[in-house]
Amino acid sequence: MKPIYDQHGIRLFNCKFEDVIDQLAQVDLIVADPPFNLDKPFDTNIDDWEYWLWCDKWITRAAKILKPSGSFFLMTIQKHLGEMMTSIVETGLLFKNIIVWLNSSMPVKNKFCTSYQPILYYSGKEGIFNYGAEQRSSSA
C-alpha cells in the first residue's frame, strides 16, 4: 500500500488498517474512523459481539505500533462507546479526553436525535498534549 502523502518524514495512508499495518514500525498518530456496523451500503451488519471483537483486534494491533509519545483518536458512536473505551484501556493507552463532534446530519427515525459523535482521545505513556495548540487567535 502506498501512502497518499510521503514527505518530510510524514506518511499518510487512506486505507483499511489491515492493508497497511505490516508496513509500519512505530507511528506518532493514529486517527481511526471505522465503519460503525450500521448496515450501510459500504459495510455489512454483523452481530454486535462480532463487531466488538473485530474492533478489539485492530485496536490492540494499533496500540502496539503507537510510539509512547503518540496519540490515538477513534471516532465512534454512542452505541459502541463503552466497548471501544474498554478495548483501548486494556492496551495500556492512557485516556485523555472525549471530544464531542457536533454532527446534525445523522438521520434518526426511532429515537431522540444524537447530534454528536464521540471521538476518543488516548495517548501512549509519554503522551504529549500541546495546550497552546487549542488556543485560537483572531485577526478581527
The first five atom37 places (N, CA, C, CB, O) and aatype in JSON, in Angstrom:
{
  "aatype": [12, 11, 14, 9, 18, 3, 5, 8, 7, 9, 1, 10, 13, 2, 4, 11, 13, 6, 3, 19, 9, 3, 5, 10, 0, 5, 19, 3, 10, 9, 19, 0, 3, 14, 14, 13, 2, 10, 3, 11, 14, 13, 3, 16, 2, 9, 3, 3, 17, 6, 18, 17, 10, 17, 4, 3, 11, 17, 9, 16, 1, 0, 0, 11, 9, 10, 11, 14, 15, 7, 15, 13, 13, 10, 12, 16, 9, 5, 11, 8, 10, 7, 6, 12, 12, 16, 15, 9, 19, 6, 16, 7, 10, 10, 13, 11, 2, 9, 9, 19, 17, 10, 2, 15, 15, 12, 14, 19, 11, 2, 11, 13, 4, 16, 15, 18, 5, 14, 9, 10, 18, 18, 15, 7, 11, 6, 7, 9, 13, 2, 18, 7, 0, 6, 5, 1, 15, 15, 15, 0],
  "atom_mask": [
    [1, 1, 1, 1, 1],
    [1, 1, 1, 1, 1],
    [1, 1, 1, 1, 1],
    [1, 1, 1, 1, 1],
    [1, 1, 1, 1, 1],
    [1, 1, 1, 1, 1],
    [1, 1, 1, 1, 1],
    [1, 1, 1, 1, 1],
    [1, 1, 1, 0, 1],
    [1, 1, 1, 1, 1],
    [1, 1, 1, 1, 1],
    [1, 1, 1, 1, 1],
    [1, 1, 1, 1, 1],
    [1, 1, 1, 1, 1],
    [1, 1, 1, 1, 1],
    [1, 1, 1, 1, 1],
    [1, 1, 1, 1, 1],
    [1, 1, 1, 1, 1],
    [1, 1, 1, 1, 1],
    [1, 1, 1, 1, 1],
    [1, 1, 1, 1, 1],
    [1, 1, 1, 1, 1],
    [1, 1, 1, 1, 1],
    [1, 1, 1, 1, 1],
    [1, 1, 1, 1, 1],
    [1, 1, 1, 1, 1],
    [1, 1, 1, 1, 1],
    [1, 1, 1, 1, 1],
    [1, 1, 1, 1, 1],
    [1, 1, 1, 1, 1],
    [1, 1, 1, 1, 1],
    [1, 1, 1, 1, 1],
    [1, 1, 1, 1, 1],
    [1, 1, 1, 1, 1],
    [1, 1, 1, 1, 1],
    [1, 1, 1, 1, 1],
    [1, 1, 1, 1, 1],
    [1, 1, 1, 1, 1],
    [1, 1, 1, 1, 1],
    [1, 1, 1, 1, 1],
    [1, 1, 1, 1, 1],
    [1, 1, 1, 1, 1],
    [1, 1, 1, 1, 1],
    [1, 1, 1, 1, 1],
    [1, 1, 1, 1, 1],
    [1, 1, 1, 1, 1],
    [1, 1, 1, 1, 1],
    [1, 1, 1, 1, 1],
    [1, 1, 1, 1, 1],
    [1, 1, 1, 1, 1],
    [1, 1, 1, 1, 1],
    [1, 1, 1, 1, 1],
    [1, 1, 1, 1, 1],
    [1, 1, 1, 1, 1],
    [1, 1, 1, 1, 1],
    [1, 1, 1, 1, 1],
    [1, 1, 1, 1, 1],
    [1, 1, 1, 1, 1],
    [1, 1, 1, 1, 1],
    [1, 1, 1, 1, 1],
    [1, 1, 1, 1, 1],
    [1, 1, 1, 1, 1],
    [1, 1, 1, 1, 1],
    [1, 1, 1, 1, 1],
    [1, 1, 1, 1, 1],
    [1, 1, 1, 1, 1],
    [1, 1, 1, 1, 1],
    [1, 1, 1, 1, 1],
    [1, 1, 1, 1, 1],
    [1, 1, 1, 0, 1],
    [1, 1, 1, 1, 1],
    [1, 1, 1, 1, 1],
    [1, 1, 1, 1, 1],
    [1, 1, 1, 1, 1],
    [1, 1, 1, 1, 1],
    [1, 1, 1, 1, 1],
    [1, 1, 1, 1, 1],
    [1, 1, 1, 1, 1],
    [1, 1, 1, 1, 1],
    [1, 1, 1, 1, 1],
    [1, 1, 1, 1, 1],
    [1, 1, 1, 0, 1],
    [1, 1, 1, 1, 1],
    [1, 1, 1, 1, 1],
    [1, 1, 1, 1, 1],
    [1, 1, 1, 1, 1],
    [1, 1, 1, 1, 1],
    [1, 1, 1, 1, 1],
    [1, 1, 1, 1, 1],
    [1, 1, 1, 1, 1],
    [1, 1, 1, 1, 1],
    [1, 1, 1, 0, 1],
    [1, 1, 1, 1, 1],
    [1, 1, 1, 1, 1],
    [1, 1, 1, 1, 1],
    [1, 1, 1, 1, 1],
    [1, 1, 1, 1, 1],
    [1, 1, 1, 1, 1],
    [1, 1, 1, 1, 1],
    [1, 1, 1, 1, 1],
    [1, 1, 1, 1, 1],
    [1, 1, 1, 1, 1],
    [1, 1, 1, 1, 1],
    [1, 1, 1, 1, 1],
    [1, 1, 1, 1, 1],
    [1, 1, 1, 1, 1],
    [1, 1, 1, 1, 1],
    [1, 1, 1, 1, 1],
    [1, 1, 1, 1, 1],
    [1, 1, 1, 1, 1],
    [1, 1, 1, 1, 1],
    [1, 1, 1, 1, 1],
    [1, 1, 1, 1, 1],
    [1, 1, 1, 1, 1],
    [1, 1, 1, 1, 1],
    [1, 1, 1, 1, 1],
    [1, 1, 1, 1, 1],
    [1, 1, 1, 1, 1],
    [1, 1, 1, 1, 1],
    [1, 1, 1, 1, 1],
    [1, 1, 1, 1, 1],
    [1, 1, 1, 1, 1],
    [1, 1, 1, 1, 1],
    [1, 1, 1, 0, 1],
    [1, 1, 1, 1, 1],
    [1, 1, 1, 1, 1],
    [1, 1, 1, 0, 1],
    [1, 1, 1, 1, 1],
    [1, 1, 1, 1, 1],
    [1, 1, 1, 1, 1],
    [1, 1, 1, 1, 1],
    [1, 1, 1, 0, 1],
    [1, 1, 1, 1, 1],
    [1, 1, 1, 1, 1],
    [1, 1, 1, 1, 1],
    [1, 1, 1, 1, 1],
    [1, 1, 1, 1, 1],
    [1, 1, 1, 1, 1],
    [1, 1, 1, 1, 1],
    [1, 1, 1, 1, 1]
  ],
  "atom_positions": [
    [[0.85, -1.18, 0.0], [0.0, 0.0, 0.0], [0.89, 1.24, 0.0], [-0.96, 0.0, 1.22], [1.79, 1.36, 0.83]],
    [[0.64, 2.13, -0.92], [1.42, 3.36, -0.98], [0.72, 4.47, -0.2], [1.63, 3.79, -2.44], [-0.5, 4.57, -0.21]],
    [[1.52, 5.29, 0.48], [0.91, 6.42, 1.18], [0.38, 7.45, 0.19], [1.92, 7.07, 2.14], [0.87, 7.56, -0.93]],
    [[-0.64, 8.21, 0.62], [-1.15, 9.28, -0.23], [-0.3, 10.53, -0.08], [-2.63, 9.59, 0.11], [-0.4, 11.46, -0.89]],
    [[0.53, 10.55, 0.95], [1.46, 11.65, 1.18], [2.68, 11.06, 1.85], [0.83, 12.79, 2.06], [2.56, 10.28, 2.79]],
    [[3.88, 11.42, 1.36], [5.11, 10.87, 1.92], [6.23, 11.88, 1.74], [5.47, 9.51, 1.26], [7.03, 11.78, 0.81]],
    [[6.29, 12.85, 2.64], [7.32, 13.87, 2.57], [7.71, 14.31, 3.98], [6.85, 15.08, 1.74], [6.89, 14.28, 4.9]],
    [[8.97, 14.72, 4.14], [9.47, 15.3, 5.39], [9.24, 14.38, 6.59], [8.8, 16.65, 5.64], [8.97, 14.86, 7.69]],
    [[9.35, 13.08, 6.38], [9.16, 12.13, 7.46], [7.71, 11.88, 7.84], [0.0, 0.0, 0.0], [7.43, 11.23, 8.84]],
    [[6.79, 12.4, 7.04], [5.37, 12.23, 7.3], [4.78, 11.34, 6.23], [4.63, 13.6, 7.35], [4.91, 11.63, 5.04]],
    [[4.13, 10.27, 6.64], [3.45, 9.37, 5.71], [1.99, 9.26, 6.1], [4.13, 7.96, 5.69], [1.67, 8.92, 7.24]],
    [[1.1, 9.55, 5.16], [-0.33, 9.45, 5.4], [-0.92, 8.35, 4.52], [-1.04, 10.8, 5.14], [-0.62, 8.26, 3.34]],
    [[-1.77, 7.53, 5.13], [-2.45, 6.47, 4.41], [-3.95, 6.68, 4.53], [-2.04, 5.07, 4.95], [-4.44, 7.1, 5.57]],
    [[-4.66, 6.4, 3.47], [-6.12, 6.43, 3.49], [-6.57, 5.05, 3.02], [-6.72, 7.59, 2.57], [-6.76, 4.82, 1.82]],
    [[-6.73, 4.15, 3.98], [-6.99, 2.76, 3.62], [-7.51, 2.0, 4.83], [-5.72, 2.08, 3.06], [-7.63, 2.55, 5.92]],
    [[-7.82, 0.76, 4.61], [-8.15, -0.12, 5.73], [-6.87, -0.38, 6.51], [-8.81, -1.45, 5.23], [-5.8, -0.58, 5.93]],
    [[-6.99, -0.38, 7.81], [-5.84, -0.59, 8.69], [-5.12, -1.89, 8.36], [-6.29, -0.59, 10.15], [-3.89, -1.95, 8.36]],
    [[-5.89, -2.93, 8.1], [-5.3, -4.24, 7.81], [-4.4, -4.21, 6.57], [-6.41, -5.26, 7.62], [-3.49, -5.03, 6.44]],
    [[-4.65, -3.27, 5.66], [-3.87, -3.2, 4.42], [-2.5, -2.55, 4.61], [-4.64, -2.43, 3.38], [-1.65, -2.65, 3.73]],
    [[-2.27, -1.88, 5.74], [-1.02, -1.14, 5.91], [-0.26, -1.51, 7.19], [-1.32, 0.32, 5.92], [0.92, -1.16, 7.3]],
    [[-0.87, -2.17, 8.14], [-0.25, -2.42, 9.44], [1.12, -3.09, 9.33], [-1.16, -3.28, 10.28], [2.03, -2.74, 10.09]],
    [[1.27, -4.02, 8.43], [2.54, -4.74, 8.34], [3.67, -3.89, 7.76], [2.37, -5.98, 7.5], [4.83, -4.29, 7.83]],
    [[3.36, -2.73, 7.2], [4.38, -1.83, 6.66], [4.86, -0.83, 7.69], [3.83, -1.09, 5.46], [5.82, -0.09, 7.44]],
    [[4.23, -0.79, 8.84], [4.51, 0.24, 9.82], [5.32, -0.31, 10.99], [3.22, 0.86, 10.33], [5.08, -1.42, 11.45]],
    [[6.27, 0.49, 11.44], [7.05, 0.11, 12.62], [6.42, 0.81, 13.82], [8.56, 0.49, 12.46], [5.64, 0.2, 14.56]],
    [[6.75, 2.07, 14.03], [6.17, 2.85, 15.12], [5.62, 4.14, 14.53], [7.23, 3.14, 16.24], [6.23, 4.75, 13.65]],
    [[4.48, 4.56, 15.03], [3.82, 5.74, 14.49], [3.52, 6.74, 15.61], [2.52, 5.35, 13.76], [3.38, 6.37, 16.77]],
    [[3.43, 8.02, 15.22], [3.14, 9.1, 16.16], [1.64, 9.32, 16.35], [3.78, 10.37, 15.68], [1.21, 9.77, 17.42]],
    [[0.86, 9.01, 15.33], [-0.55, 9.36, 15.36], [-1.38, 8.31, 14.64], [-0.78, 10.73, 14.74], [-1.03, 7.86, 13.55]],
    [[-2.48, 7.93, 15.26], [-3.46, 7.06, 14.62], [-4.81, 7.76, 14.74], [-3.5, 5.62, 15.27], [-5.26, 8.09, 15.83]],
    [[-5.45, 7.97, 13.6], [-6.81, 8.51, 13.56], [-7.66, 7.45, 12.88], [-6.87, 9.92, 12.8], [-7.47, 7.16, 11.7]],
    [[-8.59, 6.88, 13.61], [-9.4, 5.78, 13.09], [-10.87, 6.18, 13.03], [-9.23, 4.52, 13.95], [-11.43, 6.72, 13.99]],
    [[-11.47, 5.91, 11.9], [-12.91, 6.15, 11.7], [-13.47, 4.88, 11.06], [-13.18, 7.44, 10.78], [-13.79, 4.87, 9.87]],
    [[-13.61, 3.82, 11.87], [-14.05, 2.53, 11.32], [-15.54, 2.56, 10.97], [-13.77, 1.4, 12.32], [-16.27, 3.44, 11.42]],
    [[-15.99, 1.61, 10.16], [-17.43, 1.51, 9.94], [-18.1, 1.23, 11.29], [-17.77, 0.38, 8.9], [-17.51, 0.59, 12.16]],
    [[-19.31, 1.7, 11.46], [-19.99, 1.6, 12.75], [-20.93, 0.41, 12.85], [-20.76, 2.85, 13.01], [-21.69, 0.3, 13.81]],
    [[-20.9, -0.48, 11.85], [-21.73, -1.68, 11.87], [-23.22, -1.32, 11.85], [-21.41, -2.53, 13.1], [-24.02, -1.86, 12.62]],
    [[-23.58, -0.41, 10.96], [-24.96, 0.06, 10.88], [-25.66, -0.4, 9.62], [-25.0, 1.56, 10.96], [-26.71, 0.15, 9.25]],
    [[-25.1, -1.4, 8.94], [-25.69, -1.94, 7.72], [-25.85, -0.9, 6.62], [-27.04, -2.55, 8.03], [-26.88, -0.81, 5.96]],
    [[-24.79, -0.1, 6.46], [-24.75, 0.9, 5.38], [-24.28, 0.23, 4.11], [-23.82, 2.09, 5.76], [-23.75, -0.89, 4.17]],
    [[-24.44, 0.87, 2.95], [-24.02, 0.26, 1.7], [-22.52, -0.09, 1.64], [-24.35, 1.18, 0.56], [-22.12, -0.98, 0.88]],
    [[-21.68, 0.59, 2.43], [-20.24, 0.35, 2.37], [-19.75, -0.67, 3.4], [-19.51, 1.64, 2.57], [-18.56, -0.98, 3.41]],
    [[-20.62, -1.19, 4.24], [-20.18, -2.23, 5.18], [-21.32, -3.21, 5.42], [-19.71, -1.6, 6.52], [-22.46, -2.98, 5.02]],
    [[-20.99, -4.3, 6.06], [-22.02, -5.3, 6.36], [-22.39, -5.2, 7.82], [-21.53, -6.73, 6.01], [-21.59, -4.75, 8.65]],
    [[-23.58, -5.61, 8.14], [-24.04, -5.58, 9.52], [-23.83, -6.96, 10.11], [-25.54, -5.15, 9.6], [-24.43, -7.94, 9.66]],
    [[-22.99, -7.05, 11.12], [-22.74, -8.31, 11.8], [-23.24, -8.19, 13.23], [-21.23, -8.7, 11.76], [-23.57, -7.09, 13.68]],
    [[-23.29, -9.28, 13.94], [-23.67, -9.29, 15.33], [-22.78, -8.3, 16.1], [-23.57, -10.73, 15.93], [-21.58, -8.21, 15.82]],
    [[-23.36, -7.57, 17.06], [-22.58, -6.6, 17.83], [-21.34, -7.22, 18.46], [-23.45, -5.97, 18.91], [-20.27, -6.62, 18.44]],
    [[-21.48, -8.4, 19.01], [-20.35, -9.07, 19.67], [-19.21, -9.31, 18.66], [-20.79, -10.41, 20.3], [-18.05, -9.07, 18.97]],
    [[-19.54, -9.78, 17.47], [-18.52, -9.99, 16.43], [-17.86, -8.67, 16.05], [-19.14, -10.65, 15.18], [-16.64, -8.61, 15.87]],
    [[-18.66, -7.62, 15.94], [-18.11, -6.3, 15.6], [-17.13, -5.84, 16.67], [-19.25, -5.26, 15.44], [-16.03, -5.37, 16.35]],
    [[-17.51, -5.96, 17.95], [-16.63, -5.53, 19.02], [-15.36, -6.37, 19.08], [-17.36, -5.61, 20.36], [-14.29, -5.83, 19.39]],
    [[-15.44, -7.66, 18.78], [-14.24, -8.5, 18.73], [-13.31, -8.04, 17.6], [-14.62, -9.98, 18.53], [-12.1, -7.98, 17.78]],
    [[-13.89, -7.72, 16.44], [-13.11, -7.22, 15.31], [-12.41, -5.92, 15.69], [-14.01, -7.01, 14.08], [-11.22, -5.74, 15.43]],
    [[-13.16, -5.01, 16.32], [-12.56, -3.75, 16.75], [-11.46, -3.98, 17.78], [-13.63, -2.82, 17.33], [-10.4, -3.35, 17.71]],
    [[-11.69, -4.87, 18.72], [-10.69, -5.16, 19.73], [-9.38, -5.63, 19.09], [-11.21, -6.21, 20.72], [-8.3, -5.26, 19.54]],
    [[-9.49, -6.45, 18.05], [-8.27, -6.95, 17.37], [-7.48, -5.83, 16.74], [-8.64, -7.98, 16.3], [-6.27, -5.75, 16.94]],
    [[-8.13, -4.95, 15.96], [-7.35, -3.92, 15.29], [-6.9, -2.82, 16.27], [-8.16, -3.3, 14.15], [-5.86, -2.21, 16.06]],
    [[-7.68, -2.58, 17.32], [-7.25, -1.61, 18.33], [-5.99, -2.12, 19.03], [-8.39, -1.35, 19.37], [-5.06, -1.35, 19.27]],
    [[-5.96, -3.4, 19.37], [-4.78, -3.99, 20.0], [-3.57, -3.88, 19.1], [-5.04, -5.46, 20.36], [-2.48, -3.54, 19.56]],
    [[-3.74, -4.18, 17.81], [-2.63, -4.05, 16.86], [-2.17, -2.61, 16.73], [-3.04, -4.59, 15.48], [-0.97, -2.34, 16.65]],
    [[-3.11, -1.69, 16.71], [-2.77, -0.26, 16.58], [-1.96, 0.2, 17.79], [-4.06, 0.59, 16.44], [-0.96, 0.9, 17.64]],
    [[-2.38, -0.19, 18.98], [-1.69, 0.24, 20.2], [-0.24, -0.25, 20.21], [-2.42, -0.28, 21.43], [0.64, 0.42, 20.76]],
    [[0.02, -1.41, 19.62], [1.38, -1.97, 19.61], [2.34, -1.16, 18.75], [1.35, -3.39, 19.12], [3.54, -1.18, 18.99]],
    [[1.83, -0.45, 17.75], [2.73, 0.32, 16.88], [2.75, 1.8, 17.23], [2.32, 0.15, 15.43], [3.5, 2.57, 16.61]],
    [[1.95, 2.23, 18.21], [1.93, 3.63, 18.61], [3.14, 3.93, 19.5], [0.61, 3.97, 19.35], [3.4, 3.21, 20.46]],
    [[3.87, 4.98, 19.17], [5.01, 5.39, 19.99], [4.53, 5.78, 21.38], [5.77, 6.56, 19.33], [3.38, 6.2, 21.54]],
    [[5.38, 5.64, 22.39], [4.99, 6.05, 23.75], [4.54, 7.52, 23.82], [6.14, 5.83, 24.7], [3.75, 7.88, 24.69]],
    [[5.04, 8.34, 22.93], [4.64, 9.76, 22.91], [3.5, 10.01, 21.93], [5.83, 10.63, 22.54], [3.1, 11.16, 21.73]],
    [[2.96, 8.96, 21.32], [1.95, 9.1, 20.29], [0.54, 9.32, 20.8], [0.0, 0.0, 0.0], [0.25, 9.18, 21.98]],
    [[-0.34, 9.68, 19.85], [-1.75, 9.91, 20.14], [-2.63, 9.01, 19.29], [-2.12, 11.38, 19.89], [-2.31, 8.7, 18.15]],
    [[-3.73, 8.59, 19.87], [-4.69, 7.69, 19.21], [-6.07, 8.33, 19.3], [-4.68, 6.27, 19.87], [-6.57, 8.6, 20.4]],
    [[-6.69, 8.57, 18.15], [-8.03, 9.14, 18.09], [-8.95, 8.12, 17.42], [-8.04, 10.51, 17.32], [-8.63, 7.61, 16.34]],
    [[-10.08, 7.84, 18.04], [-11.03, 6.88, 17.49], [-12.42, 7.49, 17.46], [-11.03, 5.57, 18.32], [-13.0, 7.83, 18.49]],
    [[-12.95, 7.64, 16.25], [-14.32, 8.12, 16.1], [-15.24, 6.92, 16.22], [-14.53, 8.86, 14.73], [-14.99, 5.86, 15.64]],
    [[-16.33, 7.09, 16.99], [-17.28, 6.02, 17.17], [-18.68, 6.61, 17.31], [-16.91, 5.16, 18.42], [-18.9, 7.78, 17.0]],
    [[-19.62, 5.81, 17.76], [-20.97, 6.29, 18.04], [-21.31, 5.88, 19.47], [-22.03, 5.71, 17.01], [-20.64, 5.03, 20.05]],
    [[-22.36, 6.5, 20.03], [-22.7, 6.24, 21.42], [-22.91, 4.75, 21.7], [-23.95, 7.01, 21.79], [-22.51, 4.25, 22.75]],
    [[-23.53, 4.05, 20.77], [-23.82, 2.62, 20.95], [-22.56, 1.8, 21.26], [-24.49, 2.07, 19.7], [-22.63, 0.83, 22.02]],
    [[-21.43, 2.19, 20.69], [-20.19, 1.42, 20.84], [-19.21, 2.03, 21.83], [-19.52, 1.28, 19.51], [-18.12, 1.49, 22.03]],
    [[-19.57, 3.12, 22.44], [-18.63, 3.88, 23.27], [-18.01, 3.04, 24.39], [-19.33, 5.07, 23.87], [-16.78, 3.04, 24.54]],
    [[-18.81, 2.34, 25.16], [-18.29, 1.55, 26.28], [-17.32, 0.47, 25.84], [0.0, 0.0, 0.0], [-16.26, 0.3, 26.44]],
    [[-17.68, -0.26, 24.79], [-16.82, -1.34, 24.32], [-15.51, -0.81, 23.75], [-17.54, -2.17, 23.25], [-14.45, -1.39, 23.97]],
    [[-15.57, 0.31, 23.02], [-14.35, 0.87, 22.44], [-13.42, 1.38, 23.54], [-14.69, 2.02, 21.46], [-12.2, 1.17, 23.48]],
    [[-13.98, 2.03, 24.54], [-13.16, 2.52, 25.65], [-12.51, 1.37, 26.4], [-14.0, 3.37, 26.61], [-11.34, 1.45, 26.78]],
    [[-13.26, 0.3, 26.61], [-12.7, -0.87, 27.3], [-11.56, -1.48, 26.48], [-13.79, -1.93, 27.54], [-10.51, -1.81, 27.04]],
    [[-11.76, -1.63, 25.18], [-10.71, -2.2, 24.33], [-9.44, -1.36, 24.36], [-11.21, -2.32, 22.89], [-8.34, -1.9, 24.45]],
    [[-9.61, -0.05, 24.3], [-8.43, 0.82, 24.26], [-7.69, 0.8, 25.59], [-8.84, 2.25, 23.91], [-6.47, 0.68, 25.62]],
    [[-8.41, 0.92, 26.7], [-7.75, 0.97, 28.0], [-7.03, -0.35, 28.3], [-8.77, 1.28, 29.11], [-6.0, -0.35, 28.98]],
    [[-7.54, -1.47, 27.8], [-6.88, -2.76, 28.02], [-5.54, -2.86, 27.29], [-7.79, -3.88, 27.56], [-4.74, -3.74, 27.61]],
    [[-5.28, -1.98, 26.34], [-3.99, -1.98, 25.64], [-2.91, -1.26, 26.44], [-4.13, -1.34, 24.26], [-1.73, -1.37, 26.13]],
    [[-3.33, -0.52, 27.46], [-2.37, 0.25, 28.25], [-2.27, 1.71, 27.84], [0.0, 0.0, 0.0], [-1.56, 2.49, 28.47]],
    [[-2.99, 2.1, 26.78], [-3.0, 3.51, 26.4], [-3.73, 4.31, 27.48], [-3.68, 3.7, 25.02], [-4.57, 3.78, 28.21]],
    [[-3.39, 5.59, 27.58], [-3.93, 6.45, 28.61], [-5.06, 7.32, 28.08], [-2.84, 7.32, 29.2], [-4.93, 7.94, 27.03]],
    [[-6.16, 7.35, 28.81], [-7.3, 8.18, 28.44], [-6.93, 9.65, 28.6], [-8.53, 7.84, 29.29], [-6.36, 10.05, 29.61]],
    [[-7.26, 10.45, 27.59], [-7.04, 11.9, 27.65], [-8.37, 12.65, 27.66], [-6.18, 12.37, 26.46], [-8.64, 13.43, 28.58]],
    [[-9.2, 12.42, 26.65], [-10.46, 13.16, 26.52], [-11.44, 12.4, 25.65], [-10.21, 14.56, 25.94], [-11.09, 11.48, 24.91]],
    [[-12.69, 12.82, 25.77], [-13.69, 12.5, 24.75], [-14.0, 13.83, 24.07], [-15.01, 11.83, 25.37], [-14.44, 14.78, 24.71]],
    [[-13.76, 13.88, 22.79], [-14.03, 15.07, 22.01], [-15.43, 14.92, 21.43], [-12.96, 15.27, 20.88], [-15.78, 13.86, 20.91]],
    [[-16.22, 15.95, 21.52], [-17.58, 15.91, 21.01], [-17.62, 16.63, 19.66], [-18.58, 16.56, 22.01], [-17.39, 17.84, 19.57]],
    [[-17.92, 15.87, 18.62], [-18.04, 16.43, 17.28], [-19.53, 16.59, 16.98], [-17.34, 15.52, 16.21], [-20.26, 15.61, 16.9]],
    [[-19.97, 17.82, 16.83], [-21.37, 18.07, 16.5], [-21.64, 17.62, 15.08], [-21.73, 19.57, 16.68], [-20.94, 18.02, 14.15]],
    [[-22.64, 16.79, 14.92], [-22.95, 16.2, 13.62], [-24.47, 16.1, 13.53], [-22.27, 14.79, 13.42], [-25.05, 15.09, 13.91]],
    [[-25.08, 17.15, 13.04], [-26.54, 17.17, 12.98], [-27.09, 16.51, 11.72], [-27.04, 18.59, 13.07], [-28.3, 16.57, 11.48]],
    [[-26.25, 15.9, 10.92], [-26.71, 15.29, 9.68], [-27.1, 13.83, 9.83], [-25.65, 15.42, 8.62], [-27.46, 13.17, 8.85]],
    [[-27.03, 13.31, 11.04], [-27.34, 11.9, 11.26], [-28.85, 11.69, 11.24], [-26.75, 11.4, 12.6], [-29.55, 12.24, 12.09]],
    [[-29.37, 10.92, 10.28], [-30.82, 10.69, 10.24], [-31.27, 9.73, 11.35], [-31.23, 10.12, 8.87], [-30.69, 8.66, 11.53]],
    [[-32.28, 10.14, 12.08], [-32.8, 9.32, 13.18], [-34.31, 9.3, 13.07], [-32.34, 9.88, 14.57], [-34.96, 10.34, 12.95]],
    [[-34.88, 8.1, 13.11], [-36.33, 7.98, 12.95], [-37.02, 7.33, 14.14], [-36.63, 7.19, 11.72], [-38.23, 7.49, 14.3]],
    [[-36.27, 6.61, 14.99], [-36.94, 5.85, 16.04], [-36.43, 6.14, 17.45], [-36.8, 4.38, 15.76], [-36.66, 5.35, 18.37]],
    [[-35.73, 7.27, 17.64], [-35.25, 7.66, 18.96], [-34.88, 9.14, 18.93], [-34.02, 6.78, 19.4], [-34.98, 9.78, 17.89]],
    [[-34.47, 9.68, 20.08], [-34.03, 11.07, 20.11], [-32.82, 11.23, 19.2], [-33.7, 11.52, 21.55], [-31.99, 10.32, 19.1]],
    [[-32.73, 12.36, 18.56], [-31.62, 12.62, 17.64], [-30.31, 12.71, 18.41], [-31.86, 13.92, 16.83], [-30.2, 13.46, 19.38]],
    [[-29.34, 11.96, 17.99], [-28.0, 12.05, 18.55], [-27.19, 12.93, 17.62], [-27.34, 10.63, 18.73], [-26.67, 12.47, 16.6]],
    [[-27.09, 14.18, 17.97], [-26.49, 15.15, 17.06], [-25.0, 15.32, 17.27], [-27.17, 16.47, 17.22], [-24.42, 16.33, 16.87]],
    [[-24.38, 14.33, 17.9], [-22.93, 14.39, 18.04], [-22.33, 13.0, 17.92], [-22.54, 15.03, 19.39], [-23.02, 11.99, 18.07]],
    [[-21.04, 12.97, 17.64], [-20.3, 11.71, 17.64], [-19.1, 11.89, 18.57], [-19.84, 11.31, 16.19], [-18.4, 12.89, 18.5]],
    [[-18.87, 10.91, 19.44], [-17.7, 11.0, 20.3], [-16.43, 10.58, 19.55], [-17.89, 10.11, 21.55], [-16.44, 9.65, 18.74]],
    [[-15.37, 11.3, 19.83], [-14.04, 10.93, 19.33], [-13.19, 10.66, 20.57], [-13.4, 12.07, 18.41], [-12.95, 11.57, 21.37]],
    [[-12.75, 9.44, 20.72], [-11.95, 9.06, 21.88], [-10.5, 9.46, 21.64], [-12.06, 7.54, 22.16], [-9.95, 9.22, 20.57]],
    [[-9.9, 10.08, 22.65], [-8.51, 10.54, 22.55], [-7.71, 9.86, 23.65], [-8.41, 12.09, 22.66], [-7.95, 10.07, 24.84]],
    [[-6.75, 9.05, 23.23], [-5.85, 8.35, 24.13], [-4.42, 8.64, 23.71], [-6.13, 6.81, 24.13], [-4.17, 9.12, 22.6]],
    [[-3.48, 8.35, 24.59], [-2.07, 8.54, 24.24], [-1.25, 7.39, 24.81], [-1.55, 9.89, 24.76], [-1.72, 6.6, 25.63]],
    [[0.0, 7.34, 24.35], [0.96, 6.42, 24.94], [1.37, 6.92, 26.31], [0.0, 0.0, 0.0], [0.92, 7.98, 26.75]],
    [[2.22, 6.17, 27.0], [2.63, 6.5, 28.37], [3.34, 7.86, 28.47], [3.54, 5.42, 28.9], [3.31, 8.49, 29.52]],
    [[3.96, 8.29, 27.38], [4.67, 9.57, 27.38], [3.94, 10.59, 26.52], [6.11, 9.39, 26.87], [4.55, 11.49, 25.95]],
    [[2.64, 10.45, 26.44], [1.83, 11.31, 25.57], [2.05, 12.79, 25.83], [0.0, 0.0, 0.0], [2.19, 13.23, 26.97]],
    [[2.06, 13.54, 24.76], [2.27, 14.98, 24.83], [0.97, 15.67, 24.44], [3.44, 15.42, 23.9], [0.36, 15.33, 23.43]],
    [[0.56, 16.64, 25.24], [-0.6, 17.44, 24.9], [-0.14, 18.87, 24.76], [-1.74, 17.3, 25.97], [0.38, 19.46, 25.72]],
    [[-0.33, 19.43, 23.6], [0.1, 20.8, 23.33], [-1.06, 21.74, 23.63], [0.58, 20.95, 21.86], [-1.9, 22.01, 22.77]],
    [[-1.1, 22.23, 24.86], [-2.19, 23.1, 25.28], [-2.31, 24.33, 24.39], [-1.98, 23.54, 26.73], [-3.43, 24.75, 24.08]],
    [[-1.2, 24.9, 23.97], [-1.22, 26.09, 23.13], [-1.87, 25.87, 21.78], [0.0, 0.0, 0.0], [-2.33, 26.82, 21.15]],
    [[-1.92, 24.62, 21.32], [-2.49, 24.33, 20.01], [-3.99, 24.56, 19.98], [-2.19, 22.91, 19.61], [-4.55, 24.78, 18.91]],
    [[-4.65, 24.51, 21.13], [-6.1, 24.7, 21.13], [-6.48, 26.18, 21.26], [-6.73, 23.9, 22.25], [-7.66, 26.52, 21.14]],
    [[-5.51, 27.04, 21.5], [-5.78, 28.47, 21.59], [-5.96, 29.02, 20.18], [-4.62, 29.22, 22.33], [-5.23, 28.65, 19.26]],
    [[-6.93, 29.88, 20.01], [-7.23, 30.46, 18.7], [-7.0, 31.97, 18.76], [-8.68, 30.13, 18.25], [-7.4, 32.63, 19.72]],
    [[-6.38, 32.49, 17.75], [-6.21, 33.94, 17.7], [-7.17, 34.51, 16.66], [-4.74, 34.33, 17.38], [-7.52, 33.83, 15.69]],
    [[-7.56, 35.71, 16.85], [-8.49, 36.36, 15.94], [-7.84, 37.59, 15.35], [-9.79, 36.72, 16.66], [-7.2, 38.37, 16.06]],
    [[-7.99, 37.77, 14.06], [-7.41, 38.94, 13.41], [-8.44, 40.05, 13.27], [-6.85, 38.56, 12.04], [-8.18, 41.06, 12.62]],
    [[-9.59, 39.86, 13.88], [-10.66, 40.87, 13.75], [-10.45, 42.03, 14.69], [-12.03, 40.24, 14.03], [-11.25, 42.96, 14.72]]
  ]
}
